């Protein structure tokens, strides 16, 4: 599926709004002057012509099992599984769990797009949530990272790049058009992770239109 929006037009970012911290992501993107669209039904993912209606998708934090219950209705899970294979997608916390191709503790189904193994609730209960500041591969100062009932990435595939870690475990990873964080960048004050996703979208759109033009 090819998005027919021009490479130079302003991106529109969809935010899966079934449950979780989708409004916080919308506020963060508004601070970056980016247009967002809340996605609640599978038909909102595509135009009448069958092309993606958005340039990128954020799957927010929340409760992955609850999100799955909503996604298993009306063919939503199948539509989303197909779309994230090619559409730039950013998953945070529960969103990272849904993107992973191997979910443990306990196992559950997923979109199986990102080549990682992830363990749910690896850092304990809500009371064990924490805010850390640590160096990353992003330009600039150490990054504030808000962890809330965070999962743990225990394996990354050969094409997955680790951009930040906690206790030697990846917490921010990128694989091609996919980005995932086990923390909540939308709950902090640093815009760099969302800007990284926007840069990823821009690169993806340029590459896609270059391929079509050739």
N, C-alpha and C positions, 0 to 999 in steps of 0.2 A: 504494500500500500504506500503510495506516494502522496505527500501533502502538496496540494497545488498552490499554496500560498507562496509568494515570491520570497527569495532569499533576503531581500532588503526590507521587507515589511516588518512592522513591530510584532514580536511574538505574542501569542495568546497561550497562557499556561492553564491547563486544566488541573483542578485539585479534587481528588476523590473525596466526596463529602457524605459518606455513609455513616461515619462515626469517627471520633477522635479529634485531633488538633488541627482541623482543616482551616478554621478561621484565623489561627495564628500564622499559618503559612500565607494566607491571603493578605494579612496585614504586612508581613515582611516583604512580599512582592510589591505591594502598593508603595512601600518606602523606596523601592527600586524603580518605581514608575512603570510597572509591568501590568498589563491587562490579564485578569484571571477569570476563569469560568468554573463554577462549582459543578461537579459531575455526580449525578445521583442515579442515572439510568443508563443502560447500555446504548440507547439510541443517541445520547448526547456525545458519544465518542466519535461519530462519523457524520459527514455531510450527506445530503441526499444522493450525491454521486458516489458515495462509498469511500471517500478519502478521509483521513483524520481531520477532525474539526478543530484540533488544537495542535500546537507545535511542540508541546511537552506536557508531561503529566507528573504530578506529585501524589504519592500515596503516603498519607500522614501517619503519625503515631496514633496509638489508641489500643484497641484489643483485637488482635489478629483473628481470633476465633469468631468474634462478633462480626467483624468485617466479612469473613468468609460466609457466614449465614446469609448476609445480604447479597453477596456476590453469587451465591449458588441459585439465585432466583432469576428467571427470565433470560437465561443464557449469558448473564453478565460476566461470569468467570471465564467462559470460553472466549467472549469478545475481547476481554481485557488481556487474556493470555496471548491472543493473536497480536494485539496492538503493541504490547510491550516488547515484542521481538524486534521491532524496528523503530518505535517511537521513543525519543529520549524520555526517560523515566527516572524519578528520584524518589526513593523510599526511605522514610525515617522511622526508626524503631519498629513498630508493627509493620510499617511499609517495607522495611528491609527484610523482615521475616517473610512477607508475602512474595517478594522478588526472588528469594533464595531457592536454589534447586534442591536443597537438602535441609529440612527442618527437623530438629531434635528437641527432646525434653518438654513435652512428648512430641513424637512425629505428627505432622499434619500436612494436608495438601497445600500447594502454593502455585504461583504463576510459573515457577521453575525457569526463570530467565537468567538469573545471575549465578555464576559458578562459585558458590560459597556453601559451606555448612554453617548453620546458625543454631544456637541453643536459646530457647525461650527462657525468660525470667532468670537469666544466669547470675545476676548480681543480687538476687534476693527480692524481698517484698518492697512495697511502696516506701516504707520507712527507711530502706537502705538506699534511696535515691540520693544523688550527690551532684555537685557542680565542680568540675575540674577545669584547670587552664593548663594547656600543654602545647609544645611545639608541634607543627604539622608541616607538610610539604607545600602548603598554601603560602603565597607571598605575605610578608608582614609579620606582625607580632604573634606570640602564642594565642591559641584559639580557646575561647570559653566553650565548654561542652556540658550540657545539661542532661544528666542520665536519670531516667525515671523507669523503674522496673525494666532495665535495659536487657536486651539479648546480647549474646556474645558470639562473635564470628570465630569459629575454631579452625576453619580451613578455607583457603582461597585457591582458586584454580590458576593455571599458568598465565591466563590473560587478564587477571584481576590485579590492579594496582592499589597498593595500600597507601593512603594519604595521611592517616593519623592512627595512633595506637593508644591503648590503655592497658597497662600491665603486660605489654608485648602482644596483646591481641588487637587485631584491626578494629577500628571504630568508624572509619570513613574510607570507602573503597570505590573504585571506578573500574568499569569494564565496558569499553566501547561507548555506546550511547546510554549506559546505565550508571547511576550513582546511588549509593546507599550509605546511610549513617545509622549507627545504633544509639545515637544521642539525638537531642531535639534542638537543632540550630534555630528553629523558629521561635524558641522560648528565650533565646539570648539576645544580645544587642549587636552581635557581629553579623554583618550581611555577606561575608565572603563565601560561605558555603552555597547560599542561594545564587550569588553571582557566578560561582563556578558552574552551577547547573545552567545558568543562562548562557555562559560561554560555550558549554558543551552543546547546547541547542543551536547556537549560532554556527558552530563548526559543522554540525550535522546537516543543517539546512544548506550551507554552502556546498558541502560535498554532494548532497543529493541533487541539487540543481546543476552542479557541474557535470554529474553523471548523465542527467537527462539531456543537457545541452550537447554533450558529445555523442 
